[in-house]
Amino acid sequence: MKLAAALILAATSVQAIDVPSGQPVDLQEVLVDQMGNETWLRFRFIAPEIGREDGTIDYEAAGTDMNALCDTLAIPYLAQYALTGDVIVISLADRAVEFGAVDPDATQFFEAYRLKNGTCIWEAL
């Protein structure tokens, strides 16, 4: 597994992000990297309410949020920055964690999607 991202795009143009659970979500970064023969686009978000000890958002609610983030944020972002890829990964973390770093205290959720007909389709990896 290649952990070095080929390109990091700034998330400065993204303002408040609304998700179905109502939790606060901020875009940390967007990474573009090669995984074998595929291009993966990683949308990494900070979602403090998923924390293990103090979190109020469980994985089921976070999963609904990740689906919405793929459809409502990732797809327009790809168009805005003329990006293409094979897999979109949406991740939520309760704190900023450097990509590829291990933080045993952090709570992180991940989902992968493929685009089909302009919609994010969940990809069981």
C-alpha positions in Angstrom: 0.0 0.0 0.0 1.4 3.3 -1.0 0.9 6.0 1.7 2.6 9.0 0.1 0.1 11.2 -1.6 1.0 12.5 -5.0 -0.9 15.8 -4.6 -2.4 17.7 -1.8 -5.2 20.2 -2.6 -6.1 23.0 -0.3 -9.5 23.0 1.3 -9.8 26.7 1.7 -12.7 27.2 -0.6 -15.0 25.0 1.5 -17.1 26.7 4.1 -19.5 25.1 6.6 -20.5 21.6 5.6 -24.0 20.3 6.3 -24.4 16.6 7.0 -27.5 14.5 7.9 -26.5 14.0 11.5 -26.0 17.7 12.1 -22.5 17.2 13.5 -19.8 19.8 12.7 -17.6 18.6 9.9 -14.6 20.4 8.5 -12.6 19.4 5.4 -9.0 18.8 6.5 -7.5 18.0 3.1 -7.9 16.3 -0.2 -5.2 13.9 -1.3 -4.7 12.3 -4.7 -2.5 9.2 -4.8 -1.9 6.0 -6.8 -2.9 2.6 -5.3 -1.6 0.1 -7.8 -3.2 0.9 -11.1 -5.9 3.1 -9.6 -6.1 6.8 -8.7 -7.6 7.3 -5.2 -9.1 10.6 -4.2 -9.1 11.0 -0.4 -11.4 13.5 1.2 -10.3 13.8 4.9 -12.6 15.4 7.3 -12.5 16.4 11.0 -15.6 15.3 12.9 -15.0 15.7 16.6 -18.4 14.2 17.6 -17.3 10.7 16.6 -14.8 10.4 19.4 -14.8 7.2 21.4 -15.1 8.7 24.9 -17.1 11.9 24.3 -18.6 11.2 20.9 -22.3 11.4 20.2 -22.2 10.2 16.6 -22.0 6.4 16.1 -20.8 4.6 13.0 -24.3 4.3 11.5 -24.9 8.0 11.6 -21.4 8.8 10.4 -21.9 6.4 7.5 -24.9 8.4 6.4 -22.8 11.5 6.7 -20.0 10.0 4.6 -22.5 9.0 1.8 -23.8 12.6 1.8 -20.3 14.1 1.8 -19.4 12.0 -1.2 -22.5 13.1 -3.2 -22.7 16.7 -2.1 -19.1 17.7 -1.6 -16.7 15.3 -3.4 -18.5 15.2 -6.7 -18.7 19.0 -7.1 -15.1 19.3 -5.8 -13.9 16.9 -8.6 -15.6 19.1 -11.2 -14.3 22.3 -9.7 -10.7 21.1 -9.8 -11.0 18.9 -12.9 -10.0 15.8 -11.0 -10.6 12.2 -12.0 -10.1 9.1 -10.2 -11.1 5.5 -9.7 -12.0 5.5 -6.0 -13.2 8.2 -3.7 -12.4 7.7 0.0 -14.3 9.7 2.6 -12.8 9.6 6.1 -13.9 11.2 9.3 -11.6 11.6 12.3 -12.3 13.1 15.7 -9.0 15.0 15.5 -6.4 15.9 12.9 -4.1 12.9 12.1 -1.3 13.1 9.6 -2.1 10.9 6.6 -0.5 7.5 7.1 0.3 8.2 10.8 -0.9 5.9 13.6 -2.7 7.6 16.5 -4.3 5.0 18.8 -6.3 7.6 20.6 -8.0 8.9 17.4 -11.3 7.6 16.2 -11.4 7.3 12.4 -14.1 6.0 10.0 -13.6 5.3 6.3 -15.8 4.5 3.4 -14.9 4.0 -0.3 -17.0 4.8 -3.3 -16.9 4.6 -7.1 -18.6 7.2 -9.3 -21.4 5.8 -11.6 -23.7 8.1 -13.5 -22.7 11.1 -11.4 -23.5 9.3 -8.1 -21.3 7.9 -5.4 -21.7 4.1 -5.1 -20.5 2.5 -1.9 -17.5 0.2 -2.6 -17.0 -2.7 -0.2 -13.2 -2.9 0.1 
